[in-house]
């Protein structure tokens, strides 16, 4: 049976995140907020880059 790293890694990360969230809900919430902020910031930067390139 072949294991595909692209499918296994996200699953392992989700399990670790879920276990961490059970142990420390406040810390997990902080990490989720920081990750969401990072994604929003990156998407805004990417949108500005695309707009600059297209002009």
N, C-alpha and C positions, 0 to 999 in steps of 0.2 A: 504494500500500500504506500503510495507516494504522498508526502505531505507538502502542501503548497504554502510557502512562507507568507505570501500575500494575503492568504485567508486566515492563517493561524495567528500571525502577529496582532492584527486588530482584535481578535477574539481574546487573546491573552491579555492585551492592554485593557480591554473592557472588564474582564474578570478582576484584574488587579485594581482598577479604578472603583469597581463596585465594592470590593472588600475594604478598600481604603475609606470609601464613603460610609460604610457601616461602622468603622472604627472611629472616624472623625468627621461627622457631618458638616461642621462649620468650616473646617479646612478644605473639604471637598468642594463646598459651595464657593469658597474663595478662589480655588483653582479653576472652577468652571467659569466664574465671572471673568477671571484674567484671560482665560482661553477665548472666551467670546469677544472680549475687548480686542485681543490680538487679531482675531479673524476679521473683525469689523475694520480695524485700522489697516490691515493688509488689503482688504477689498477696496477701501477708499483710495489707498495709494495706487493700486492697480488701475482703478477707474481713472484717476488723474493721469497716470502714465499713458493709458490708451487714448484719452482725450488729447493729450499733448502730441502723441505720435500721429493721430489722425488729422490734426490741424496743420 
